[in-house]
Amino acid sequence: MPTKTTVDAITDDAAQDEAVTDAPAAAKVAPAAKPAAEPQFRSPPKMPGHMPGMHGRPQIAPRAMAAKEDFAEGDYVVYPTHGVGKVERIATEEIAGHKLELIHITFEENRMTLRVPVAKARTAGLRKLATRKLFDDALALLKGRARIKRTMWSRRAQEYEAKINSGDPMAIAEVVRDLHRNAGQPDQSFSERQIYEAAMDRLAAEMAALDGTDKATAAAKLADYLKSIVKGAAVEVDEGGAEVEPEANGDADEAE
C-alpha cells in the first residue's frame, strides 16, 4: 500500500500549504534523475466537525509560531494539523529545483511521512512534545466548568476546530472540557461527538508519547481521569469570554 509523502511549505508565500505526492514505501522520494513534479498545493484538511449544513468554511487561525528548537532523529514532535509524529531523519534533498534540508516525520497510524523544511519548521508550528508541567496544566484545565460561548453552533464548531488544529495542548484541552459529558448530562450531538473525539485523540497521542505507552492505554487513562471529575453546570460566556446570565430559552441554534 503506497505511503503518502507530504512536503510542507516549499516557498515562502505558501508557508501553510502542503504539496502531496504518492510514492512506494520503499522509495518515498522520486529518483533524482527524474525531474520533480510541480508541487500541487492544497488547503489543510478539514476537521470532522465541519459537517454539512454549517455556515461557511471553518475560520482556522494562523498557525502559532513555535519556539525555536533543534530537532534530531528519534524525537517525538507535534505538527499542528496532524498531531504526534516521530522524526525519522533529517537530510538535504532537491525538491522542484530547490535544495532543502528536510525533517522527515512519520505518522505510523495513517502511514504518512511529512517532510518539513528545517527553515520553515518554526513558522509551520512544528514543536517537540509538551513538557510534563505544561501537559499537567492542560489536564488541570479539564476540571473546570464548561464555558459555552453564546453564539451559533456553527461558529463554535469552527472555533473548536481551530483550537484542535493549533496543536496547543491547552487549547485542545479547552475543547475536551467544553464538550465532555458526565453521566446524567444530555448526550452529545453527532457533530459535537466528532469534534470531541478528535480533541481526545490529540491529547491521548501526546500523553502516550510522554508516558512511553501506546495511544489506547493513554486514551483509557484520560477517559478514567475525566470520569473522576465532578463539575458544575456549564457557564455561558460572551464573545470576550466574560460570564453572562443564561438565556431563558437556551441556545436557538442547536448542534446538528
N, C-alpha and C positions, 0 to 999 in steps of 0.2 A: 504494500500500500504506500503511495507516494507521500513524502513528508513535505509539508508546506513550509517554504522558507520565506521569511519576510525581511526586506531591507527597509529600515526606517530612516526617513529624513536624509535623502541624498543631497538635496540642495537646500540652501538657506531659506528660500521662500516657501518650502514645503516641510517645515520642521515638525509638523504634526501629522503628515500623511505617511502612508505605508505602501511601498511597492512590493507586490506579491508575485513570486514565481514558484512553479512546481518543479521539483527535482527528485530523483530516486533517493532513498535514504542513504545509499552507499556513496552517492556523489551529489551533495546538496547544492554545489555551485557549478555552473556550466564550465566546461573546459576553457582555458584561457585563449586557445587558438581561435575559438569561435567568437564573432562579435557579440557583445552583450545586447540583449533585447532592450528596447526602450522601456523604461520602468512605467508601469501602469499604476497610477495613484488612485487610492480610494479613501473614503472617509472612515474613521474608526467605527467598529461595529456597534450597532445599537444594542442597548441593554434590553433584557426581556420585558422590562416594564413599559416599553413603548408599544402599546397594544393598539390595534385598530380602533378608531373612534376617539383617540386622544387628539388634541388640537395642536397641529404643528409638530415640527421635529423637536426633540429634546435640546434645550439650550445648554450644551456641555461647556462648562467653564474652561478657559485655557489651562493647560497643564501647569501645575505649580512647579517652579524650577527647583530641582533637588539641590541639596548641599553638595559642594564639590567633594567627590570621593574617588578613590582609586580602586579599581576592580581587578580581581585576579581569578585565574582558573579555579573552579570549585566553589566560588562564592555563591550563596543564595541571594537573589536580588528580587526586587519588586518593580515590575513595569506597570504603569497606571492602568492601561486598558486590558492587560492580560493577567495580572496578578503575579504570583510567585514563580520564579524560574531559577535555573542554575546556569552559571557561566561555564560554558563548555570549553571555550578557548578565546584568545584574543589574537588576531592576525591581520596583516596588511593584505588587501586584495584590490583588484581593479574591477570596478563596477561602472558600467556605462561610460568608460573613458576616464573615470576618476579613481585615483589611488586613495583608498581609505583604510584606516585602521579600525577594524570592526570587532565589536564584542558579540560573540555568538552565545545566545541564551536559549536553552532548551526548555520546553514546557512538555513534560512527559505525558501529562493527562490528555492533551489534544494533539500529540505528535507534531508539534510545531517548533521550528527554530526561528528565532528573531535575531536579526543582525543589526546592531545599533552602532553607528559611527561613534568612536570614543569622543570626538569633538562635540558631538551632539547629545551625549548621554545625560548631561545635566539639564539641558533645556527640554529634553524628552521626558524628564521626570523620573529617570531610572535611579533607583536608590538601593542601598543594602537593606537587609531586614531591620525592622524597628528594634530599638533597644528593649530589654526586658522591662525597664521602667516605663517607657512610652506605651508598650503593649498593656502593661498592668493598668495604666491610666485609662486606656481605651476600655478595658474590662470594667473598671470602676464606673465609667460613664453609663454602662448598661443598667446600673442600679437606679438611675434617675427616672423620673416620670416621663412618659412620652410627651413630646412637645409638638403639637399638631398646628401647623400654620393655617390660619383662616383664609383659605383660598381654594380654588377649584382643584380637584384631584389630579387632573392632567398636569397642572402646574407643579403640584407637589411631587408627582412621579418624575417629572423632568429634573427637579432638584435632587431627588434621591439618586437618580441615575448619574448625575454629575458628581455627587459625593462618592459613589462607588468607583467611577472612572478616575477619580483623583488619585486613588491609590493610598490615600491618607488613612491610617487605621482609626484615628479619632473621628474622622468624617464618616467612615463606614460604620463605626460603632453607633453613631447617631441614627443611622438608617435602621439598624437592628433594634435599637432602643425604641424608636417611634413605631415600628411595625410589629414588634413582638406581641403575642397574645398569651396571657396566662389562662389557666383553667377558669372557667366561669365567665370569661370575656367573649364578646362577639367574635365569630370566626373571621379570618382574613378573606378579602375578596380574591378572585383569581389573580388579578394583576398585582395586588399587594403581596400575595404569596410569592409570586415570581421574583419581585424585587427583593423581598426579604431573604429568599433562598440565595440569590446572587450575592447579597451582602454577607450572609452567613458563610458562604463558600469562600469568600475572600479572607474573612477573619480566620476561618479554620485552617486554610492553607498556610497563612503566616504563623499561626500558633504551632502547627505541625513542624514547620521548619525550625522554629525557636526551641521547641521541646525535643526535637530529634525523633519524632514519631511520624506515623502516616496521617493523612488528612481525615480518614474515617474515625480514627481514635480521637483526634483533636475536635472533630465535629461533635462527637458524643460527649466529650468533656465540656464543650461550650454549651451544648443543649442542657446538660445537667446543671451547669452554673446558672443558666437563665431560669430554670425551674425553681432554683433555690431562692430567687429574688422575689420579695413581696413588695409590690409597688402600688401607689395610689392611682386614682383616675388620671387620665391624660389631661394635659394642660393646653389650652388654646392660646396661640400667640399671634401677634400681628406680623406684618412684613418685616418690621425691625427686630422681632424676637421678643417683644415685651408681652407679658401675660395680659389676656383680656377676659372679660366675663363670657361664659359660654352662651351661645345663641339659644333661644328657647326651642327652635325647631331643628337645631343641628345643621349640619352642612348640607346645602341644597344639591351639591354635586357629589354623589357617592362614587366610590371607586368601582370600576367595572369588574 
